[in-house]
Amino acid sequence: VQLQASGGGLVQAGGSLRLSCVVSGRAFSINGMAWYRQAPEKQRELVAHITSDGIANYEDFVKGRFTISRDNAENTVYLQMNSLKPDDTAVYYCNANVLDRTGRSARWGQGTQVTVSS
């Protein structure tokens, strides 16, 4: 099982981006999915989380601006990012709690760079 994130890029402040992350391979089930981010010289931090039932939670710094969603049929999680700020600049990582033939564990995508210019 692998996670492949995409959708990052360079955008001006106030702009929008949509990140996608696909879980590929033989996943028997996927529980919670999430997006994290890591800015230069900072620790990785949670951005948003969504349960398998679609219940979403957000960190305060993105509430009202970002929306997490998922398509269970496509094993994909999305992050719609609006009203982007320079402080949102970071590498964004997707995370999923996956059950496959090796057991259940948290898996990480490779990260996608988001750069917001002022």
C-alpha positions as CSV (number, residue, x, y, z in Angstrom):
1,V,0.0,0.0,0.0
2,Q,1.3,3.4,-1.0
3,L,0.0,7.0,-0.6
4,Q,0.6,9.4,-3.5
5,A,0.0,13.1,-2.8
6,S,-0.4,15.7,-5.5
7,G,-1.7,19.2,-6.2
8,G,0.8,21.4,-4.5
9,G,2.3,24.5,-6.2
10,L,3.0,28.2,-6.1
11,V,0.1,30.5,-5.4
12,Q,-0.4,34.1,-4.4
13,A,-1.8,35.0,-1.0
14,G,-5.6,34.8,-1.1
15,G,-5.5,32.1,-3.8
16,S,-6.6,28.5,-3.6
17,L,-5.2,25.0,-4.2
18,R,-6.6,21.5,-4.0
19,L,-4.5,18.7,-2.7
20,S,-5.2,15.0,-3.5
21,C,-3.9,11.8,-2.0
22,V,-4.6,8.4,-3.4
23,V,-4.1,5.2,-1.5
24,S,-3.0,2.5,-3.9
25,G,-2.5,-1.2,-3.5
26,R,-4.4,-3.9,-1.6
27,A,-5.9,-2.0,1.3
28,F,-8.5,-4.0,3.1
29,S,-9.9,-1.0,4.9
30,I,-8.9,2.7,5.5
31,N,-10.0,4.3,8.8
32,G,-9.0,7.9,9.5
33,M,-7.3,10.0,6.9
34,A,-5.5,13.3,7.5
35,W,-3.3,16.1,6.2
36,Y,-0.2,17.3,8.0
37,R,2.3,20.0,7.1
38,Q,5.8,20.8,7.9
39,A,7.3,24.3,7.4
40,P,11.1,24.8,7.2
41,E,12.7,24.4,10.6
42,K,9.4,23.5,12.2
43,Q,7.9,20.3,13.4
44,R,5.2,18.5,11.4
45,E,1.7,19.5,12.5
46,L,-1.8,18.2,12.0
47,V,-3.9,20.3,9.7
48,A,-7.1,18.3,9.3
49,H,-8.5,14.8,9.9
50,I,-11.5,13.0,8.6
51,T,-13.0,9.7,9.8
52,S,-14.2,6.9,7.5
53,D,-17.8,8.2,8.2
54,G,-16.8,11.7,6.9
55,I,-16.6,13.5,10.2
56,A,-14.0,16.3,9.8
57,N,-11.9,18.1,12.3
58,Y,-9.6,21.1,11.8
59,E,-6.8,22.8,13.6
60,D,-7.8,26.4,14.5
61,F,-5.3,28.0,12.1
62,V,-7.2,26.6,9.0
63,K,-10.8,26.6,10.2
64,G,-13.0,28.4,7.8
65,R,-10.4,28.3,5.0
66,F,-9.6,24.6,4.4
67,T,-11.9,21.7,3.8
68,I,-11.0,18.1,4.0
69,S,-13.0,15.4,2.2
70,R,-12.7,11.9,1.0
71,D,-14.0,9.5,-1.6
72,N,-14.0,6.1,-0.1
73,A,-14.8,4.4,-3.4
74,E,-11.6,5.9,-4.9
75,N,-9.5,5.6,-1.6
76,T,-8.7,9.3,-2.0
77,V,-8.6,12.2,0.5
78,Y,-8.6,15.8,-0.6
79,L,-7.7,19.1,1.0
80,Q,-9.3,22.2,-0.5
81,M,-7.3,25.2,0.6
82,N,-8.8,28.7,0.2
83,S,-7.7,32.1,1.3
84,L,-4.1,30.9,1.5
85,K,-1.6,32.9,3.5
86,P,2.2,33.0,3.3
87,D,2.2,31.2,6.7
88,D,0.6,28.2,5.0
89,T,3.8,27.6,3.0
90,A,5.0,24.1,3.9
91,V,5.3,20.5,2.6
92,Y,1.9,18.9,3.0
93,Y,1.8,15.2,3.8
94,C,-1.2,12.9,3.7
95,N,-1.7,10.2,6.3
96,A,-4.0,7.2,6.4
97,N,-4.8,4.5,8.9
98,V,-4.6,1.4,6.6
99,L,-5.3,-2.3,7.1
100,D,-3.6,-4.5,4.6
101,R,-2.0,-8.0,4.7
102,T,0.8,-6.7,6.9
103,G,-1.6,-5.4,9.6
104,R,-3.0,-2.0,10.5
105,S,-0.8,1.0,10.7
106,A,-0.5,4.7,9.8
107,R,1.0,5.3,6.3
108,W,2.4,8.5,4.9
109,G,2.5,10.0,1.5
110,Q,5.7,11.6,0.1
111,G,4.6,15.2,0.6
112,T,3.7,17.9,-1.8
113,Q,5.1,21.5,-1.6
114,V,2.8,24.4,-1.2
115,T,4.3,27.9,-1.5
116,V,2.2,31.0,-0.9
117,S,3.7,34.3,-2.0
118,S,2.8,37.6,-0.4
